[in-house]
């Protein structure tokens, strides 16, 4: 009788252990039909970089009026066309540098550059905390993020001179409320980012449309020309 009880106890204990283990395995399963970072460790960061390229193609920074007006018309490399009355209400701003903070063209250009900067900062923060930071793809992604951050600050410093320098991930909107930084410090950060980007980017453009080492070198030469 005692032997029978021991056998039953052993069987019950084994079944309980099996049930708990099976339950834990079931609860630890990845969600079905849903992408997780374990499926492709670099995909989430890569998706953010893809978004940077998308933002760079937008109307407000490279493809439309804002950059043209700020860097071309304001410098008299170009003149506003059409008739004399068209845009006359903004002539003082572009010809005499009498800016208004509410102007849509200026705020669009400012906002788009900082949107890209904040996205690049987030990518750089993700990479710093990633277990795969030394993966070749992530090394190149870091170079791209540094390049585009430098590119956008180059836009901003040429347009406004002193601007807020934000090189960290913005968690709350209030995090970005920092004082303006001198133009010299902005150019110093640009040169630093480009030097680091050049070490990490491919020497040849093997992916159509991606930045590569020559892009960083050319941009670095441009900043040196503007600084001198």
VMD Tcl script that draws the C-alpha trace (Angstrom):
set ca {
  {0.00 0.00 0.00}
  {2.83 2.39 0.90}
  {4.56 1.59 -2.40}
  {1.35 2.33 -4.27}
  {1.01 5.69 -2.53}
  {4.62 6.59 -3.36}
  {4.08 5.72 -7.03}
  {0.91 7.83 -7.16}
  {2.71 10.75 -5.47}
  {5.59 10.51 -7.94}
  {3.22 10.42 -10.90}
  {1.27 13.40 -9.57}
  {4.47 15.40 -9.02}
  {5.71 14.59 -12.52}
  {2.40 15.62 -14.08}
  {2.36 18.88 -12.09}
  {5.92 19.75 -13.19}
  {5.06 18.93 -16.80}
  {1.92 21.04 -16.63}
  {3.76 24.04 -15.18}
  {6.56 23.76 -17.72}
  {4.08 23.47 -20.58}
  {2.16 26.46 -19.23}
  {5.31 28.56 -19.03}
  {6.33 27.55 -22.55}
  {2.88 28.52 -23.79}
  {2.96 31.89 -22.04}
  {6.50 32.64 -23.28}
  {5.62 32.18 -26.94}
  {6.00 35.16 -29.29}
  {2.67 36.60 -30.48}
  {1.54 34.82 -33.63}
  {1.14 36.94 -36.74}
  {3.01 39.84 -35.15}
  {6.53 41.05 -35.91}
  {8.98 41.15 -32.99}
  {12.54 42.47 -32.78}
  {13.84 38.92 -32.36}
  {12.65 38.09 -35.88}
  {15.10 40.59 -37.38}
  {17.21 42.44 -34.78}
  {18.10 45.35 -37.11}
  {14.71 45.81 -38.73}
  {13.20 48.32 -36.29}
  {16.23 50.62 -36.43}
  {16.42 50.13 -40.18}
  {12.77 51.17 -40.48}
  {13.51 54.42 -38.64}
  {16.38 55.14 -41.02}
  {14.09 54.44 -43.98}
  {11.78 57.10 -42.52}
  {14.68 59.58 -42.45}
  {15.18 59.09 -46.19}
  {11.44 59.59 -46.65}
  {11.52 62.83 -44.63}
  {14.50 64.07 -46.63}
  {12.43 63.88 -49.82}
  {9.62 66.05 -48.46}
  {8.42 69.34 -49.87}
  {9.53 71.30 -46.81}
  {13.25 70.50 -46.99}
  {14.49 69.55 -50.45}
  {11.66 69.31 -52.94}
  {9.71 72.52 -52.50}
  {9.56 76.25 -51.92}
  {10.94 76.58 -48.33}
  {14.59 75.66 -49.04}
  {14.51 77.58 -52.32}
  {13.23 80.77 -50.69}
  {15.54 80.59 -47.67}
  {18.79 79.70 -49.40}
  {18.31 81.13 -52.90}
  {15.92 84.09 -52.93}
  {17.20 85.47 -49.63}
  {20.77 85.41 -50.89}
  {19.76 87.01 -54.22}
  {20.99 83.99 -56.14}
  {17.41 84.00 -57.41}
  {14.64 86.57 -57.64}
  {10.96 86.07 -57.01}
  {9.20 85.78 -60.36}
  {5.62 86.46 -61.41}
  {4.21 90.00 -61.17}
  {5.33 92.74 -58.78}
  {2.34 92.35 -56.49}
  {2.73 88.60 -56.04}
  {4.32 88.01 -52.64}
  {4.87 91.74 -52.05}
  {3.70 91.29 -48.45}
  {6.74 89.12 -47.79}
  {9.34 91.18 -49.65}
  {10.67 92.79 -46.46}
  {11.30 89.38 -44.95}
  {13.30 87.98 -47.87}
  {15.02 91.17 -49.01}
  {15.59 92.92 -45.66}
  {15.69 89.87 -43.32}
  {12.72 91.12 -41.27}
  {11.44 87.73 -40.19}
  {8.20 86.78 -38.47}
  {7.99 83.59 -36.41}
  {4.48 82.89 -37.72}
  {5.58 82.69 -41.36}
  {4.58 79.28 -42.73}
  {7.56 78.85 -45.04}
  {10.10 79.52 -42.29}
  {8.36 77.34 -39.70}
  {7.99 74.48 -42.20}
  {11.70 74.50 -43.00}
  {12.70 74.81 -39.34}
  {10.30 72.07 -38.26}
  {11.26 69.58 -40.96}
  {14.99 69.89 -40.24}
  {14.44 69.34 -36.53}
  {12.07 66.44 -37.19}
  {14.89 64.67 -39.04}
  {17.41 65.59 -36.34}
  {15.17 64.13 -33.63}
  {14.70 60.93 -35.65}
  {18.46 60.61 -36.13}
  {19.03 61.15 -32.41}
  {16.54 58.38 -31.66}
  {18.33 56.02 -34.06}
  {21.70 56.81 -32.49}
  {20.26 56.20 -29.02}
  {18.76 52.87 -30.15}
  {22.10 51.80 -31.60}
  {23.99 52.77 -28.46}
  {21.71 50.52 -26.42}
  {21.58 47.69 -28.96}
  {23.26 44.33 -28.44}
  {24.01 44.34 -32.18}
  {25.67 47.76 -32.45}
  {28.77 46.24 -34.13}
  {26.74 44.51 -36.82}
  {27.92 45.87 -40.23}
  {24.41 47.01 -41.11}
  {24.07 48.93 -37.85}
  {27.52 50.45 -38.25}
  {26.44 51.83 -41.63}
  {23.10 52.99 -40.21}
  {24.93 54.96 -37.53}
  {27.00 56.63 -40.25}
  {23.82 57.58 -42.12}
  {22.19 59.00 -38.99}
  {25.26 61.10 -38.21}
  {25.42 62.35 -41.80}
  {21.78 63.45 -41.93}
  {21.97 65.10 -38.53}
  {24.98 67.08 -39.76}
  {23.20 67.90 -43.02}
  {20.17 69.34 -41.21}
  {22.27 71.41 -38.80}
  {24.18 72.71 -41.82}
  {20.83 73.86 -43.24}
  {19.81 75.50 -39.98}
  {23.08 77.27 -39.18}
  {23.23 78.78 -42.67}
  {19.64 79.98 -42.39}
  {19.59 81.28 -38.80}
  {23.12 81.20 -37.35}
  {22.54 80.42 -33.67}
  {20.05 77.57 -33.20}
  {19.33 75.04 -30.41}
  {21.79 72.12 -30.54}
  {20.00 68.89 -29.57}
  {22.10 65.73 -29.84}
  {20.10 63.43 -27.56}
  {16.85 61.48 -27.83}
  {13.86 63.70 -27.07}
  {11.47 61.86 -24.76}
  {9.18 64.81 -23.98}
  {8.61 68.00 -25.98}
  {10.05 70.01 -23.10}
  {13.40 68.18 -23.52}
  {13.99 70.16 -26.71}
  {13.62 73.53 -24.96}
  {17.33 74.29 -24.85}
  {19.07 77.67 -25.36}
  {20.47 78.62 -28.72}
  {24.04 77.50 -29.43}
  {26.62 79.67 -31.17}
  {27.24 79.10 -34.86}
  {30.84 78.08 -34.11}
  {29.62 75.29 -31.81}
  {27.09 74.15 -34.41}
  {29.81 73.89 -37.07}
  {32.01 72.05 -34.59}
  {29.26 69.45 -34.07}
  {28.71 69.18 -37.83}
  {32.40 68.50 -38.44}
  {32.44 65.91 -35.65}
  {29.38 64.08 -37.00}
  {30.73 64.05 -40.54}
  {34.12 62.74 -39.43}
  {32.43 59.90 -37.53}
  {30.03 59.23 -40.41}
  {32.87 58.95 -42.91}
  {34.42 56.11 -40.87}
  {31.20 54.09 -40.98}
  {29.78 54.64 -44.45}
  {30.50 52.43 -47.44}
  {33.22 53.63 -49.79}
  {30.99 53.05 -52.80}
  {27.28 53.56 -53.25}
  {26.25 49.91 -53.58}
  {22.68 50.72 -52.54}
  {20.99 53.13 -54.95}
  {20.00 56.36 -53.23}
  {21.91 55.78 -49.96}
  {24.59 58.15 -48.70}
  {28.15 56.88 -48.77}
  {31.63 58.01 -47.79}
  {32.11 60.51 -50.63}
  {28.87 62.25 -49.60}
  {30.22 62.82 -46.10}
  {33.57 64.02 -47.42}
  {31.93 66.49 -49.81}
  {29.64 67.85 -47.11}
  {32.60 68.25 -44.75}
  {34.42 70.27 -47.40}
  {31.35 72.48 -47.80}
  {31.16 73.25 -44.09}
  {34.84 74.15 -44.02}
  {34.26 76.52 -46.92}
  {31.36 78.22 -45.13}
  {33.33 78.50 -41.87}
  {36.38 80.09 -43.48}
}
mol new
graphics top color blue
foreach p $ca { graphics top sphere $p radius 0.5 }
foreach p [lrange $ca 0 end-1] q [lrange $ca 1 end] { graphics top cylinder $p $q radius 0.2 }
display resetview
